[in-house]
Amino acid sequence: MKVVLGIDTGGTYTDAALVDHVTGDVLAGAKALTTRHDLAIGIERAIVAALEAVLGREAVTPEDIHLVALSTTLATNAIVEGQGRSVGLLLIGYDQELVRQYELERELATDHLVYLQGGHDVVGEEAEPLDEQAAREAILDWKDVVEGFAISGFFGVYNPAHELRVKALVQSLTDLPVTCGHELTTRLDSVRRATTAALNAQLIPLLHELIATVRETLDRIGVSAPLMVVKGDGSLVRAGWAMERPIETILSGPAASVIGAWHLGGRHDVWTVDVGGTTTDIAVLNDGRPRLNPHGAHVGGWRTMVEAADVHTVGLGGDSHVRLNGSSLAIGPQRVIPLCLLATQHPGIVDKLKIQEQEKKAGRIGQFVSAQRLGALGTALPRGLSSEKRSLLESLQDGPRLLTSVVEDGPLANQWVRNLEARQIVLRSAFTPTDALHVLGRLNLWDAEASRVGARMLAARMRARRMGIDAETLCEQVVAGVGDRVSKALVTKILGDEGALPDWEKEPSAEALLARALGGRSNSDLSCEMRLRRALVAIGAPVEAYMPRVAHQLSTELIIPPHAEVANAVGAVTGSVVQQIRVTIQPLDEDMFRLHLPDGIRDFSTLAESVRYAEETMVERVEGMAREAGGSPLSPGHIEVRVEREDKTVPVRGNRMYLSTEMTFTAVGRPGLAT
């Protein structure tokens, strides 16, 4: 039996799934807490747990694993948190005054910029000669300052000659990684292309480190199979390929969840909802493939040109902070450690909670602060911290502290905590939906007594505000609140896709109608109903608690497939290898057509000759790219190549004027296994 292993490193959990490569059956799945300070720890725990779970039913050993696929939040988180490495961005043929006039430099993701003479025009002709001497000087000035280079030429997608010449210079003068804009996209928009290239260069060292860590972990367990990585569109590439184009792995986790929902749910056209610990991801499947964002993925405020799954992410999950907001409950978006988990990891938490419950203090009751890397900090505290923050971290070395005691350290202590939270140096613990499920007996993973005390304290605060409620009713409201938020997010996503993105807070009538449709305002004379035409596939743990309410509110079928709790890991290893090339043909005059290829331009006397040459060369090329992306075991017989052609015309005086032709070559194949 040939077994494949999928791994997903999420914000809260790391999942592992063992899948029969031939039948697609899931043999075992397991979850472990993500260890952010060292991802290898959580990955190893999840893999070992999955191998142990399968014992007794199927004899699976590490040697039986023929392929490993990883979906990871590393690239997404690094961009959001600004953790990428420093890069030098070489802009060829860009109008420096125009870029600065429209304040576009702030969109370029790096402060190390140089403008070089050169570049091409809209038909790929050289606009002016490349200033190689200036490029050489900039590279030499920066080679000891930055950790990589990015290059983007104006209209470089129509002729990459200048980008390639500068890339050769970087490679001859340094040993640093280098990325060209035309290697990542064939689309126009010079600023976004430059941003995408810069972000990619920033991420290369980080993904190298992650891949090395994962490889070492697999070797330690005894898994020698090849390693692949999930891209943001849900497809797979070998690890070496991903290390050169890490920007393509942004939204890798959400994309894997969509593929996992398709594989486990067995439906080709559905809405998928992945409820995690930190976020809830919503996407649609069309004919078994995730719909891609036509405008490119937006991550952390940066607009990229990466074709990634069109995922709507909401700051809502099992670990969302539940708190009072005026006279109502607020859930999320801040992620905290559930009280039940904290109490399991640190004995004595329940006693501290009970003491605080008896004191009946107002304010930040039932909240703790703990060091993110407790045990790893020691005396080597992070650099750049004030003496007050260092003292706070040192006070956490013996374990979590109640937030009420921390704020007593000084008038700015709460601000210090928030700052350290933003840098993920400390974590807050408080009441969460996961705690609510423990109180209601619908989840039994950790210390339910801590959850019960937390629920009583929160309910007491609500009663103090004249909202009569007991702990169990409070927990039911929390669970219902999660479902309501998911329903609202689904409606928002669908309306937004149809060009009518609602701003609920500014549209009270629309908000009122939505509330009635979702079951609120039952005393109103006006009732509404919404019907979602596609079924819902729900994955994550524990969606059984939240999603039936969503399906009922939207009058649709709910599918919770087996192994839904590890669907992301299943999706990581059941995707396909997909590679794509786009070429453009433009008329120069009546007797000349220019074909823009990934590595240059060619001219032909007829459109038919241009199309024929593109088909003759690009089919073989994209097939080779798929073999390279999937590893040498892939042979031509395993790869299907699809060719799409779009002729663009405009109406002129009753006729159609030809503008251009775009041809897309897509190669799809199954990933190769270790022999």
C-alpha positions as CSV (number, residue, x, y, z in Angstrom):
1,M,0.0,0.0,0.0
2,K,1.3,3.4,-1.0
3,V,0.6,6.0,1.8
4,V,0.8,9.8,1.5
5,L,1.1,12.2,4.4
6,G,-0.5,15.6,4.5
7,I,0.5,18.2,7.1
8,D,-1.2,21.6,7.7
9,T,0.3,24.1,10.1
10,G,-2.5,26.4,11.2
11,G,-2.5,29.3,13.6
12,T,-3.8,27.1,16.5
13,Y,-3.4,23.5,15.4
14,T,-1.1,21.4,13.3
15,D,-2.9,18.6,11.5
16,A,-1.6,15.4,10.0
17,A,-3.4,12.9,7.8
18,L,-2.4,9.6,6.3
19,V,-4.1,8.8,3.0
20,D,-4.1,5.7,0.7
21,H,-2.8,7.2,-2.5
22,V,-4.7,4.7,-4.7
23,T,-8.2,4.8,-3.1
24,G,-8.0,8.2,-1.5
25,D,-9.2,6.8,1.8
26,V,-8.1,8.5,4.9
27,L,-6.3,6.0,7.1
28,A,-5.8,8.2,10.1
29,G,-5.7,11.8,11.2
30,A,-4.3,13.6,14.2
31,K,-4.0,17.2,15.6
32,A,-1.4,18.8,17.8
33,L,-1.1,22.4,19.1
34,T,0.9,24.6,16.7
35,T,4.2,25.5,18.5
36,R,4.8,28.9,16.9
37,H,8.3,29.4,18.4
38,D,9.4,26.1,16.7
39,L,6.9,24.6,14.2
40,A,8.9,21.4,14.1
41,I,7.6,20.4,17.6
42,G,4.0,20.5,16.6
43,I,4.6,18.9,13.3
44,E,6.4,15.9,14.8
45,R,3.7,15.5,17.5
46,A,0.9,15.5,14.8
47,I,2.8,13.0,12.5
48,V,3.6,10.6,15.4
49,A,0.0,10.7,16.7
50,A,-1.3,10.0,13.2
51,L,1.0,7.0,12.8
52,E,-0.1,5.7,16.2
53,A,-3.8,6.2,15.4
54,V,-3.5,3.9,12.4
55,L,-1.8,1.1,14.2
56,G,-4.0,-1.9,14.8
57,R,-6.1,-1.3,11.7
58,E,-3.5,-0.9,9.0
59,A,0.2,-1.6,9.3
60,V,1.7,1.7,8.3
61,T,5.3,2.6,9.1
62,P,7.3,5.7,8.2
63,E,8.9,3.7,5.4
64,D,5.4,3.2,3.8
65,I,5.0,7.0,3.3
66,H,5.8,7.8,-0.4
67,L,4.9,11.5,-0.4
68,V,4.6,14.3,2.1
69,A,2.7,17.6,1.3
70,L,2.7,20.6,3.5
71,S,0.3,23.6,3.7
72,T,1.6,26.4,5.8
73,T,0.7,29.8,7.0
74,L,4.4,30.9,7.1
75,A,4.3,33.2,4.0
76,T,0.9,34.7,4.9
77,N,1.9,35.4,8.5
78,A,5.3,36.7,7.6
79,I,3.8,39.3,5.3
80,V,1.0,40.3,7.7
81,E,3.5,40.6,10.6
82,G,6.2,42.3,8.5
83,Q,8.8,39.5,9.2
84,G,10.2,39.2,5.7
85,R,13.9,39.7,5.2
86,S,15.4,42.9,3.7
87,V,15.6,43.0,-0.1
88,G,16.9,45.4,-2.7
89,L,14.4,46.3,-5.5
90,L,15.7,47.2,-8.9
91,L,13.1,49.1,-11.0
92,I,14.0,49.2,-14.7
93,G,12.3,51.9,-16.8
94,Y,9.9,53.2,-14.1
95,D,9.1,56.9,-14.0
96,Q,10.5,57.9,-10.6
97,E,8.7,61.2,-10.4
98,L,5.4,59.6,-11.3
99,V,5.8,56.9,-8.7
100,R,6.6,59.4,-6.0
101,Q,3.9,61.8,-7.2
102,Y,1.2,59.2,-6.6
103,E,2.9,58.0,-3.4
104,L,3.3,54.5,-4.9
105,E,6.7,53.8,-3.3
106,R,4.9,52.9,0.0
107,E,3.3,50.0,-1.9
108,L,6.6,48.5,-3.0
109,A,7.3,46.5,0.3
110,T,10.9,47.7,0.7
111,D,12.8,50.9,1.4
112,H,15.8,49.7,-0.7
113,L,14.9,51.1,-4.1
114,V,16.9,52.1,-7.1
115,Y,15.5,53.4,-10.5
116,L,17.5,52.2,-13.5
117,Q,17.3,53.5,-17.1
118,G,16.0,50.9,-19.5
119,G,12.7,49.1,-19.9
120,H,10.4,48.4,-22.8
121,D,7.2,49.7,-24.4
122,V,3.7,48.2,-24.8
123,V,4.8,46.1,-27.8
124,G,8.0,44.9,-26.3
125,E,10.4,47.3,-28.0
126,E,13.3,48.6,-26.0
127,A,12.3,52.1,-24.7
128,E,15.9,53.0,-23.8
129,P,19.1,51.1,-23.3
130,L,19.7,49.4,-20.0
131,D,22.1,51.2,-17.7
132,E,24.1,48.2,-16.6
133,Q,26.8,50.3,-14.8
134,A,24.2,51.8,-12.5
135,A,22.7,48.3,-11.9
136,R,26.2,47.0,-11.0
137,E,26.9,49.8,-8.6
138,A,23.5,49.3,-6.8
139,I,24.1,45.6,-6.5
140,L,27.5,46.1,-5.0
141,D,26.3,48.8,-2.6
142,W,23.5,46.5,-1.3
143,K,25.0,43.0,-1.4
144,D,26.2,43.2,2.3
145,V,23.0,45.1,3.4
146,V,20.1,43.0,2.0
147,E,19.4,39.3,2.0
148,G,18.0,39.1,-1.6
149,F,17.1,41.1,-4.7
150,A,14.0,41.7,-6.7
151,I,13.9,43.0,-10.3
152,S,10.9,44.5,-12.2
153,G,11.1,46.0,-15.6
154,F,8.5,48.4,-17.0
155,F,6.5,46.2,-19.5
156,G,8.9,43.4,-18.5
157,V,6.0,40.9,-19.1
158,Y,6.1,41.9,-22.8
159,N,9.9,41.6,-23.0
160,P,11.9,40.3,-20.0
161,A,15.3,40.9,-21.7
162,H,16.4,43.7,-19.3
163,E,15.2,41.8,-16.2
164,L,17.2,38.8,-17.2
165,R,20.4,40.8,-17.8
166,V,20.1,42.4,-14.4
167,K,19.4,39.0,-12.8
168,A,22.6,37.7,-14.4
169,L,24.5,40.6,-12.9
170,V,23.1,39.8,-9.4
171,Q,24.1,36.2,-9.8
172,S,27.6,37.1,-10.9
173,L,28.2,39.6,-8.2
174,T,26.5,37.9,-5.2
175,D,25.3,34.6,-3.9
176,L,22.0,36.1,-2.8
177,P,18.5,34.9,-4.1
178,V,17.0,37.0,-6.9
179,T,13.4,37.2,-8.2
180,C,12.2,38.7,-11.5
181,G,8.7,40.1,-11.9
182,H,8.0,38.3,-15.2
183,E,8.8,34.9,-13.5
184,L,5.8,35.4,-11.2
185,T,3.1,36.9,-13.4
186,T,2.3,37.8,-17.0
187,R,-0.2,40.4,-16.0
188,L,0.3,44.2,-16.4
189,D,0.3,46.7,-13.5
190,S,4.0,47.5,-13.0
191,V,3.7,48.6,-9.3
192,R,1.9,45.4,-8.1
193,R,4.3,43.3,-10.1
194,A,7.2,45.0,-8.4
195,T,5.5,44.5,-5.0
196,T,5.0,40.8,-5.7
197,A,8.6,40.4,-6.7
198,A,9.9,42.2,-3.6
199,L,7.7,40.2,-1.3
200,N,8.8,37.0,-2.9
201,A,12.5,37.9,-2.4
202,Q,11.7,38.7,1.3
203,L,10.2,35.3,1.8
204,I,12.8,33.1,0.2
205,P,15.1,32.8,3.3
206,L,12.2,32.1,5.6
207,L,10.8,29.3,3.4
208,H,14.3,27.8,3.1
209,E,14.4,27.6,6.9
210,L,11.0,26.1,7.2
211,I,11.6,23.4,4.5
212,A,14.9,22.5,6.2
213,T,13.2,22.2,9.5
214,V,10.4,20.0,8.1
215,R,12.9,17.9,6.3
216,E,14.9,17.4,9.4
217,T,11.7,16.4,11.3
218,L,10.7,13.9,8.7
219,D,14.2,12.4,8.7
220,R,14.1,12.1,12.5
221,I,10.9,10.2,12.3
222,G,12.2,8.0,9.5
223,V,10.2,9.4,6.6
224,S,12.4,9.8,3.5
225,A,9.6,10.5,1.0
226,P,9.8,13.7,-1.2
227,L,8.3,16.8,0.2
228,M,5.8,19.1,-1.6
229,V,4.2,22.4,-0.7
230,V,0.6,23.6,-1.3
231,K,0.4,26.8,-3.3
232,G,-2.3,29.4,-2.8
233,D,-4.4,28.0,-5.6
234,G,-4.5,24.6,-4.0
235,S,-2.0,22.9,-6.3
236,L,1.2,21.2,-5.3
237,V,4.9,21.9,-6.1
238,R,8.0,20.2,-4.9
239,A,9.7,21.9,-2.0
240,G,12.7,23.1,-4.1
241,W,10.3,24.9,-6.4
242,A,8.4,26.5,-3.6
243,M,11.6,27.8,-2.1
244,E,12.2,29.9,-5.2
245,R,8.6,31.2,-5.4
246,P,7.4,31.3,-1.8
247,I,5.0,34.2,-2.6
248,E,2.9,31.6,-4.4
249,T,2.3,29.8,-1.1
250,I,0.4,32.7,0.5
251,L,-3.1,31.5,1.5
252,S,-1.8,27.9,1.3
253,G,-3.7,26.8,4.3
254,P,-7.2,28.1,3.2
255,A,-6.5,26.6,-0.3
256,A,-5.7,23.2,1.3
257,S,-9.0,23.4,3.3
258,V,-11.0,23.9,0.1
259,I,-9.3,20.9,-1.6
260,G,-9.9,18.8,1.5
261,A,-13.5,19.8,1.6
262,W,-13.8,18.7,-2.1
263,H,-12.0,15.4,-1.5
264,L,-13.9,14.5,1.7
265,G,-17.3,16.0,0.8
266,G,-17.5,14.4,-2.7
267,R,-19.2,17.5,-4.2
268,H,-17.9,19.6,-7.0
269,D,-20.1,22.7,-6.6
270,V,-20.5,23.8,-3.0
271,W,-19.6,26.5,-0.5
272,T,-17.0,25.4,2.0
273,V,-16.6,26.7,5.6
274,D,-13.5,25.9,7.5
275,V,-13.8,26.8,11.2
276,G,-10.4,26.9,12.8
277,G,-9.1,28.0,16.1
278,T,-8.1,31.5,14.9
279,T,-10.2,32.2,11.8
280,T,-13.1,30.9,9.7
281,D,-12.4,30.7,6.0
282,I,-15.2,30.7,3.4
283,A,-14.7,29.8,-0.3
284,V,-16.6,28.3,-3.2
285,L,-15.9,25.2,-5.3
286,N,-16.7,25.3,-9.0
287,D,-16.4,22.0,-10.7
288,G,-14.2,20.7,-8.0
289,R,-11.6,23.5,-8.0
290,P,-11.5,26.6,-5.8
291,R,-12.4,29.8,-7.5
292,L,-9.4,32.0,-7.8
293,N,-9.3,35.7,-7.0
294,P,-9.1,37.4,-10.4
295,H,-7.5,40.5,-8.9
296,G,-4.7,38.7,-7.1
297,A,-4.4,38.0,-3.4
298,H,-4.4,40.8,-0.9
299,V,-2.4,40.0,2.3
300,G,-1.4,42.3,5.1
301,G,-2.3,45.4,3.2
302,W,-0.1,44.4,0.2
303,R,-1.7,44.0,-3.2
304,T,0.0,41.1,-5.0
305,M,-0.5,39.5,-8.4
306,V,-0.5,35.9,-7.0
307,E,-3.4,33.8,-8.2
308,A,-4.7,32.3,-5.0
309,A,-8.0,30.8,-3.9
310,D,-10.7,33.4,-3.4
311,V,-11.1,33.0,0.3
312,H,-13.1,35.3,2.7
313,T,-11.5,35.1,6.1
314,V,-13.2,36.2,9.3
315,G,-11.5,36.6,12.6
316,L,-13.7,34.0,14.3
317,G,-12.8,30.6,15.7
318,G,-12.8,28.3,18.6
319,D,-10.1,30.4,20.3
320,S,-11.8,33.8,19.8
321,H,-12.0,36.0,22.8
322,V,-15.5,36.2,24.3
323,R,-16.2,39.4,26.2
324,L,-18.9,41.9,27.0
325,N,-19.4,44.8,24.6
326,G,-21.9,47.1,26.2
327,S,-25.1,45.1,26.6
328,S,-24.1,42.2,24.3
329,L,-21.5,39.5,23.8
330,A,-18.7,40.1,21.4
331,I,-16.8,37.1,19.9
332,G,-13.3,37.7,18.4
333,P,-11.5,38.7,16.4
334,Q,-8.7,38.5,18.9
335,R,-7.3,35.0,19.4
336,V,-6.6,33.9,23.0
337,I,-5.7,30.7,24.8
338,P,-8.9,28.9,26.0
339,L,-9.1,28.7,29.8
340,C,-9.6,25.0,29.7
341,L,-6.3,24.5,27.7
342,L,-4.3,26.9,29.9
343,A,-5.5,25.0,33.0
344,T,-4.4,21.7,31.5
345,Q,-1.0,23.0,30.8
346,H,-0.5,24.8,34.1
347,P,-1.9,23.3,37.3
348,G,-3.2,25.9,39.7
349,I,-5.1,28.0,37.1
350,V,-8.5,26.8,38.3
351,D,-7.7,27.8,41.9
352,K,-6.6,31.3,40.8
353,L,-9.9,31.6,38.9
354,K,-12.0,30.6,41.8
355,I,-10.2,33.0,44.1
356,Q,-10.9,35.8,41.6
357,E,-14.5,34.6,41.3
358,Q,-15.0,35.0,45.1
359,E,-13.4,38.5,45.1
360,K,-16.0,39.5,42.5
361,K,-13.7,42.1,41.0
362,A,-14.8,44.1,38.0
363,G,-12.6,44.7,34.9
364,R,-10.3,42.1,33.3
365,I,-11.4,39.1,35.3
366,G,-10.8,35.6,34.1
367,Q,-7.9,36.6,31.9
368,F,-4.2,35.5,32.1
369,V,-1.0,36.5,30.4
370,S,1.7,34.0,29.5
371,A,5.0,34.0,27.6
372,Q,4.7,32.7,24.1
373,R,8.1,31.0,24.2
374,L,8.1,30.0,27.9
375,G,11.1,28.0,28.6
376,A,12.9,29.2,25.5
377,L,13.3,32.8,26.7
378,G,15.5,32.2,29.7
379,T,17.8,35.1,30.0
380,A,17.9,35.6,26.2
381,L,14.9,38.0,26.1
382,P,14.0,39.5,22.7
383,R,16.0,42.6,21.7
384,G,14.6,46.1,21.6
385,L,12.4,45.8,24.7
386,S,12.1,48.5,27.4
387,S,13.1,47.6,30.9
388,E,9.4,47.5,32.0
389,K,8.6,45.0,29.3
390,R,11.6,42.9,30.1
391,S,10.5,42.9,33.8
392,L,7.1,41.8,32.7
393,L,8.5,38.9,30.6
394,E,10.8,37.8,33.5
395,S,7.7,37.7,35.8
396,L,6.1,35.2,33.4
397,Q,9.0,32.7,33.6
398,D,7.3,30.9,36.5
399,G,4.0,30.6,34.6
400,P,0.9,32.6,33.6
401,R,-0.2,35.6,35.7
402,L,-3.7,37.0,36.1
403,L,-4.1,40.1,34.0
404,T,-5.5,42.0,37.0
405,S,-2.2,41.4,38.8
406,V,-0.2,42.5,35.8
407,V,-2.0,45.8,35.4
408,E,-1.2,46.6,39.0
409,D,2.5,46.7,38.0
410,G,2.0,50.2,36.6
411,P,-0.4,52.5,34.8
412,L,1.0,51.5,31.4
413,A,1.1,47.8,32.1
414,N,-2.0,47.0,30.0
415,Q,-0.4,48.9,27.1
416,W,2.8,46.8,27.5
417,V,0.8,43.6,27.3
418,R,-1.0,44.7,24.2
419,N,2.4,45.7,22.6
420,L,3.9,42.3,23.4
421,E,0.8,40.5,22.2
422,A,1.1,42.3,18.8
423,R,4.6,41.0,18.6
424,Q,3.4,37.5,19.6
425,I,5.9,37.5,22.5
426,V,3.1,37.0,25.1
427,L,-0.4,35.4,24.7
428,R,-3.6,36.2,26.5
429,S,-5.9,33.6,27.9
430,A,-9.6,34.2,28.4
431,F,-13.0,32.7,27.9
432,T,-13.6,31.3,24.3
433,P,-16.2,29.3,22.3
434,T,-14.0,26.3,23.0
435,D,-14.7,26.9,26.7
436,A,-18.4,27.2,26.1
437,L,-18.5,23.8,24.4
438,H,-16.6,22.3,27.3
439,V,-19.2,23.7,29.7
440,L,-22.1,22.3,27.6
441,G,-20.4,18.9,27.4
442,R,-20.0,19.0,23.6
443,L,-16.2,18.9,23.8
444,N,-14.0,17.1,26.2
445,L,-10.4,17.8,25.4
446,W,-9.1,19.8,28.4
447,D,-10.0,21.0,31.9
448,A,-13.7,21.8,31.8
449,E,-13.7,23.1,35.4
450,A,-11.7,26.1,34.3
451,S,-14.3,26.8,31.6
452,R,-17.2,26.5,34.1
453,V,-15.6,29.0,36.4
454,G,-14.9,31.4,33.5
455,A,-18.5,31.1,32.3
456,R,-19.9,31.8,35.8
457,M,-17.7,34.9,36.1
458,L,-18.8,36.2,32.7
459,A,-22.5,35.5,33.5
460,A,-22.2,37.3,36.8
461,R,-20.9,40.4,35.0
462,M,-23.9,40.2,32.7
463,R,-26.2,40.0,35.6
464,A,-24.5,43.0,37.2
465,R,-25.6,44.9,34.0
466,R,-29.1,43.7,34.5
467,M,-28.9,41.0,31.9
468,G,-30.3,38.0,33.8
469,I,-28.5,34.9,32.5
470,D,-26.8,31.8,34.0
471,A,-23.6,30.2,32.9
472,E,-25.2,27.5,30.7
473,T,-27.4,30.0,28.9
474,L,-24.4,32.2,28.3
475,C,-22.6,29.3,26.7
476,E,-25.6,28.5,24.4
477,Q,-25.6,32.2,23.4
478,V,-21.9,32.0,22.5
479,V,-22.3,28.9,20.4
480,A,-25.3,30.5,18.6
481,G,-23.3,33.7,18.2
482,V,-20.6,31.8,16.3
483,G,-23.2,30.3,14.0
484,D,-24.8,33.8,13.4
485,R,-21.4,35.3,12.6
486,V,-20.6,32.5,10.0
487,S,-24.1,33.0,8.4
488,K,-23.5,36.7,8.1
489,A,-20.0,36.2,6.7
490,L,-21.4,33.9,4.0
491,V,-24.1,36.4,3.0
492,T,-21.5,39.2,2.9
493,K,-19.1,37.1,0.7
494,I,-21.8,36.2,-1.8
495,L,-23.2,39.7,-2.1
496,G,-19.7,41.1,-2.4
497,D,-18.9,38.6,-5.2
498,E,-22.0,39.9,-7.0
499,G,-20.9,43.5,-6.8
500,A,-23.1,44.6,-3.9
501,L,-20.7,44.4,-0.9
502,P,-22.8,45.4,2.1
503,D,-21.6,47.7,4.9
504,W,-24.0,46.5,7.5
505,E,-23.3,49.2,10.1
506,K,-24.2,51.9,7.6
507,E,-27.3,50.1,6.2
508,P,-29.7,49.6,9.1
509,S,-32.6,48.4,6.8
510,A,-30.4,45.7,5.3
511,E,-29.1,44.8,8.8
512,A,-32.7,44.5,10.0
513,L,-33.7,42.3,7.1
514,L,-30.7,40.1,7.7
515,A,-31.5,39.8,11.4
516,R,-35.0,38.6,10.6
517,A,-33.7,36.1,8.0
518,L,-31.3,34.6,10.5
519,G,-34.0,34.2,13.2
520,G,-33.7,37.4,15.1
521,R,-36.6,39.8,15.9
522,S,-39.1,37.0,16.2
523,N,-41.6,39.5,17.5
524,S,-41.7,41.5,14.2
525,D,-44.6,41.4,11.9
526,L,-42.1,41.0,9.0
527,S,-40.4,37.7,8.5
528,C,-37.7,36.9,5.9
529,E,-36.0,33.8,4.6
530,M,-32.8,33.2,2.8
531,R,-31.9,30.2,0.7
532,L,-28.4,29.2,-0.2
533,R,-28.6,27.4,-3.5
534,R,-25.4,25.3,-3.1
535,A,-24.8,22.9,-0.2
536,L,-22.4,23.7,2.6
537,V,-19.4,21.5,3.3
538,A,-18.2,22.2,6.8
539,I,-14.7,21.2,8.0
540,G,-12.7,21.9,11.1
541,A,-13.3,21.0,14.7
542,P,-16.0,21.0,16.1
543,V,-18.2,22.2,13.2
544,E,-21.0,19.9,14.5
545,A,-21.6,22.4,17.2
546,Y,-21.8,25.5,15.0
547,M,-22.8,24.7,11.4
548,P,-26.3,23.1,11.8
549,R,-27.6,26.5,12.8
550,V,-26.0,28.1,9.8
551,A,-27.5,25.5,7.4
552,H,-30.9,26.0,9.0
553,Q,-30.7,29.8,8.8
554,L,-29.7,29.6,5.1
555,S,-32.1,26.8,4.2
556,T,-29.5,24.6,2.6
557,E,-28.0,21.1,2.9
558,L,-25.1,20.6,5.4
559,I,-22.4,18.1,4.7
560,I,-19.9,17.3,7.5
561,P,-17.7,14.6,6.0
562,P,-15.7,12.0,8.0
563,H,-12.3,13.3,9.1
564,A,-13.6,16.9,8.8
565,E,-11.3,17.9,11.7
566,V,-8.2,17.2,9.6
567,A,-9.5,18.2,6.2
568,N,-6.8,20.8,5.7
569,A,-4.1,18.1,6.0
570,V,-6.1,15.8,3.7
571,G,-6.4,18.6,1.2
572,A,-2.6,19.3,1.4
573,V,-1.9,15.8,0.0
574,T,-4.8,15.2,-2.4
575,G,-4.2,18.2,-4.7
576,S,-2.7,18.1,-8.2
577,V,0.4,19.6,-9.8
578,V,-0.8,22.5,-11.9
579,Q,1.5,24.8,-13.9
580,Q,0.4,27.5,-16.3
581,I,1.9,29.8,-19.0
582,R,0.2,32.7,-20.7
583,V,1.4,34.3,-23.9
584,T,0.1,37.3,-25.8
585,I,-0.1,38.0,-29.5
586,Q,-0.3,41.6,-30.7
587,P,-0.7,43.0,-34.2
588,L,2.2,45.4,-35.2
589,D,0.6,46.1,-38.6
590,E,-1.4,44.2,-41.2
591,D,1.5,41.9,-42.0
592,M,3.2,41.5,-38.7
593,F,2.2,39.9,-35.4
594,R,4.3,39.8,-32.3
595,L,4.3,36.8,-29.9
596,H,5.3,37.7,-26.4
597,L,6.9,34.6,-24.8
598,P,8.1,34.0,-21.2
599,D,11.7,34.6,-22.3
600,G,11.4,37.0,-25.2
601,I,9.5,38.0,-28.4
602,R,9.1,36.6,-31.9
603,D,7.5,38.1,-34.9
604,F,5.4,36.4,-37.6
605,S,3.6,37.5,-40.7
606,T,0.2,36.0,-39.8
607,L,-1.8,35.3,-36.7
608,A,-2.1,31.7,-37.6
609,E,1.7,31.3,-37.7
610,S,1.9,33.0,-34.3
611,V,-0.7,30.7,-32.8
612,R,0.9,27.6,-34.3
613,Y,4.3,28.4,-33.0
614,A,2.9,29.1,-29.5
615,E,1.2,25.7,-29.5
616,E,4.2,23.9,-30.7
617,T,6.6,25.3,-28.1
618,M,4.4,26.1,-25.1
619,V,2.7,22.7,-24.7
620,E,6.0,21.0,-24.3
621,R,7.3,23.7,-22.1
622,V,4.4,23.8,-19.7
623,E,4.5,20.0,-19.6
624,G,8.1,20.2,-18.6
625,M,7.3,22.7,-15.9
626,A,4.8,20.4,-14.4
627,R,7.3,17.5,-14.3
628,E,9.8,19.8,-12.7
629,A,7.3,21.2,-10.2
630,G,6.1,17.7,-9.3
631,G,9.5,15.9,-9.2
632,S,11.2,13.6,-11.7
633,P,8.8,10.6,-11.2
634,L,6.2,12.4,-13.2
635,S,6.3,11.3,-16.8
636,P,4.5,12.9,-19.8
637,G,1.8,10.3,-19.8
638,H,0.7,11.5,-16.4
639,I,0.1,15.1,-17.4
640,E,-2.8,16.6,-19.3
641,V,-2.3,19.9,-21.1
642,R,-5.2,22.2,-21.8
643,V,-5.0,25.2,-24.2
644,E,-7.4,28.1,-24.1
645,R,-7.4,30.9,-26.6
646,E,-9.2,34.3,-26.3
647,D,-9.2,36.7,-29.2
648,K,-9.9,40.3,-28.0
649,T,-11.8,42.6,-30.4
650,V,-13.8,45.9,-30.2
651,P,-16.7,47.0,-32.3
652,V,-15.9,49.7,-34.9
653,R,-18.5,51.0,-37.3
654,G,-20.4,47.7,-37.4
655,N,-17.3,45.5,-37.6
656,R,-15.0,44.0,-35.1
657,M,-11.4,45.3,-34.8
658,Y,-8.8,42.8,-33.7
659,L,-6.7,43.9,-30.7
660,S,-4.8,40.9,-29.4
661,T,-4.9,37.2,-28.6
662,E,-4.2,35.6,-25.2
663,M,-3.4,31.9,-25.0
664,T,-3.3,30.0,-21.7
665,F,-1.5,26.7,-21.5
666,T,-2.3,24.7,-18.3
667,A,-0.6,21.4,-17.4
668,V,-2.3,19.2,-14.7
669,G,-1.0,16.0,-13.3
670,R,-0.8,13.9,-10.1
671,P,2.3,14.4,-7.9
672,G,5.0,11.8,-8.3
673,L,5.7,9.4,-5.5
674,A,9.0,8.0,-4.2
675,T,10.0,4.9,-6.0
